[in-house]
Amino acid sequence: MVLVYASPVLLGIVALLLGRFPVLPLTGQARALLVGIRAPRVVAALLVGASLGLTGTVLQALFRNPLVDANILGVSSGAGFGAALALMLGLGVWGVRSIALATGLLAVAVTVLGARQYIERSRLMVTLMGILVAALFGSLTSLLKYLADPLDTLPRITFWLLGSLATIGWRTNLFLAILTGSGILLVYILRWRVNLLSLDETEIAGLGVSPARLRTGFLVLSSILTAGAVSVSGVIGWIGLVTPHLGRALVGSDHRRLVPTAVALGASSLLVLDTAARTVFSAELPIGVLTGIVGVPAFIAIVRRRGERW
């Protein structure tokens, strides 16, 4: 699926680099369109989708809950508040992304620190604290939208919160590639340890692995990957929730196979949806809106099919 939608762009890039392939002649305008607009967007969709698919898979294993994704930690709400604040302050693109990344990680830190005292019910309390923190940052974002200039700042905040890959360039993709690539490689190397998250504390310790370090490491890594993706693309929901279930339907629950499958499904799903958002309608539809329109019925179908096995 990825190759079907990405191949025209990828072949065009190869043609540009090699200077041949007469079947794909590139004029100066076509070259600028391909290299400056289309190719960065395809790469961004693949990287953001892969990151969201991976983090959703890891977090569902971490919390032993098939209804969990990165939003449960408050990352998206925190990043949304940071972006809205940066736009209110009139900062540039990288200022918005930096503050969104910082506040996304801050939201996770507040969530985890608020739940640390409840050792015996840590997963439940992290989930509850994540919901509360997300609600808090969501309210703060609403306050900023209320105070924003309705003719200038408010539309920019609203557009960012709806999610978009339209403004992502090669510099942003380099940042995403380093962050996402490192995270995917690390989880892939340790993917067998993700299976350990389904065991209780005693069984994990019996295998010579520290349960606290294992869970904390995957939680921190998932938070960084999600915050990085959201800081550049805006709030894109449902990819991290739905793709792990699709992966389990294809390859089962063994994370040695599920992790790479979820990465591929997340990347291809977001690429297809972003292509649809850009081409199906007369005006480009925000990708966060389209993922919700497609993701909700898809998840309902998954619940009806697999609900009795949860």
N, C-alpha and C positions, 0 to 999 in steps of 0.2 A: 504493500500500500504506500509506503514511504517513497519507493522508487517511482511509482506511477506519477506522483505529483511533483516530485523533486527532480526527476530526470531531465525535463526540458531546461531547467535552470542549470543543473550540473553539467549537462552536455554543452550548454552555451559557454559556461566558464572554461571548460576544457578547450572548446574551440577558440576562445579568446586567448588562452595561454599558449596554445600550439600554433595559432595563426593559420590553421587550415580547417578541414572539414567543410568542403564546398557546399554540402547539403545544408549547412547552417551559416549562411552569410550574415555578417554582423556589420551594420553601418555604425557610424559614430554615435547616433542617437540610441540605437538598439543596445550598443555596448554600454553606454552610460546608464540606461534603464536597467539592464541586466546586473551590472556590477554594483551600481549605486543604490538600487531600490529593491529589485526582486531577490537577488541572491542573499543579501543580509536578512531579509524577512524570512526566507525559507530556513536559513540557518538558525535564526532566533526561535522560530516555531519548533524546530527539532530539539534545540537545547532546553527551552522552557518546558516543553511537553515531557521530555525525558526526565527532567528534574522533578516535576510534579508527580509523574508516574512512580518514580523511585521512592520519593518521600512518603507518598500515600501507602505504598506497600510496606515500608519499614515501620511506619507509625501504626498501621493496623496490626502488625505482628507485635510491636512494642506494647500496645495497650490491650492486645487480645480482643479487639473489638472491630468487627467488619464495617462499622458505621463511622469510623474515625478517618479524618484526613488532616492536612496541615492547618485548616481553619480552626480546628478544635483547640489549638495552642494559642490562638490569638495573633498569629503571625500576620495574617492578611489584614486584620483590623488595625494592628499596630503600624504596619507599613502604610496603610491607607491614611491614617492620621498624620504620619510623618510627611507623606507626599503633599497632603492638603496644607500642612503648616508651611512647608517649603514654598509652595505656590503662593500662599498668602504673603510670604516674605519677599516674593519676587526673585527667587533664586533660579539659576539656570538648570539645564537638564541634569547635569551631574550632581548639582546640589540637591535636587529633588530625589534622585536615586540614592544618594549617600544618606540623607536623612531618613528616607523610607526604609533602607536597609537597617540603620541603627535602631529606629523605633520598632521595627519588626522583631529584632533580636531582644530589645528591651521588653516587649510584651511577653516573649517566651520566658525571659528571666523572672519577670514578676509572677508568671504562672507557676513556674517550678519552685521558686522560693516560697511562694504562698502555700504550696502543698507539702513542703518538706517535713513539717512537723507531724504530718499524719502518715507515719511510716507504715502502719498496718493496712492502710487503705490508699496507698500512694497513687495507684492508677486512677481510681475513682476520683480522688481529690484533684489530681492534675487535670482530669477532664472537666470537673466542675469549676476549678479555678480558671481554666482556659475559656470556658463559656462566660464567666464573669468578666475576665479581662477583655475579651472580645467585645462584650456589651459596653464596657467602659470606654474603650477606644472608639467604638462606633458612635457613642454619644458625643464624645469630644470632636469627632469628625463632623457630625451633624451641627455642632455648635459653630465650627469654623465655616461651614457652608452657609449658615444663617448670617454670619458676620461678613462674609465675602462680598466683594463688589459683584452685583448680579449681571453686569454687562461684560465683565472681563474675567475676573478670577473664578467666579462660580462655574461658568462653563468649562474652564480648564480643569477644575477639581473633579467635576462630574465626569468629564471625558476620561480622566486618568483612572478613576475608580471603576469605570466600566470595562477597562482592560483594552489594550491595543498593542500591536506589534509594528505599527506603521512608521514610527519614528526611530526604530532601532537601526543603528549603523554598525560598521565593522569594529569600531572601538568598543562598543557595548558588547558585541559578540565575542571579542577577545576576552573581556572580563567574564562573560558567561561561560565561555569554553574552558577557561582555567578553573573556575569555580565548579561548574557542573561536571567537567571531565574528571577532576580530582575526586569529587564525591562519588561519582559512579564507579571509578576504578577502585576506590577504597572499599565501598560496599560490595563490589563484585569479588574482590579478594577475600573479604570476610563474610561472604554470603552464607556460608555454612553456619556461622554464628548467629545469623538472624533466626535460624531454626531453633536455637536455644532459648529464644525469647518466649516460646510456647511452654517451656518448663517452669516449675516453681523454683524458688530461691535455693532450696536445698539441693535439688538435682543439678542446677547450674554450678553451684559451688563444688559438688562432687566430681564434676568434670574438670576441675582445676581452673575455672573461669570465675572472676569476680562479678557477681550479679549486678552490683551497684555500678561498677565501671562499664560493664557491657551496656546497661540500659542508658546510663548517662551519655556514653559515647555516641550511641545511635540517636539519642534525642538531640544532642547538640549538633550533630552532623545534619540531621533532617531539618532542624531549624535554620541553619545557615543556608542550606540549599534552597529552602522555600523562600526565605527572606531575600536572597539574591535574585531569585526568579521574579518574585512579586515586585521588587524594587525597580525592575526595568520594564515589566510588561503590564503592571497594574494588577488588579484583582481578577484572577481567572479561576473560577471554581469548577468542581465536578470532575476534572481530569484525574486528580489524585484520589478521588473516592471511587470512581467507576473502573478505571483501568486495572487496579489489582484484582477485582472480581472477574473481569474478562480474562486476565492472565491465569487465574486459578481454573477457570472453565477450560482453558486450552492445555495447560501443562500440569495442573495440580497445585498442591500447597507447599511443595518442597521449594524453598527459596533459592536453592542452587540453580533451579531452572526458572523460578518465578521472577527473580530480580532482573535478569536480562530481558525476559519477556515483557515485564511491566515497563521497562525503559523504552523498548521498541514500540509498545502499544501507546504509551504516553506521547512519544515523539510523533508517531504517525497520526494519532487522533487529532492533536493540536494542529498539525500541518494541514490535514484535510479540512478541519473546521475553519482555520484561518483562510484557506483558499476559498471556501464557500462564503465566508463573511465578506470577502473582497469581490467576489464575482457573481454571486447569485442575485443579489439585490442591486437596484439602480444606484443606491448610496451604500457606502461601506458600513456594515453592521458591527458594533463593538464586539470583540471576540468573547468578552465575559458574558454578554447577553446570549450569544449563540450557544456557548457551552452549557448555560442553564437550560435553554430551550431543548437542547438535545440530551443533556445529561439527566434531567429529571425523569422523562419517560424511560430512558435506558436503565436507570437505577431501579425504577419501579418494576421493570421486567425482570431485572436480576433478583430483586426481593421475592417476586412471585415464584421464580424458578428455584432459588437456592434457600429461601427463608426457612424451610423446615430443617435444613442441615446446619443452621447457625446455633 
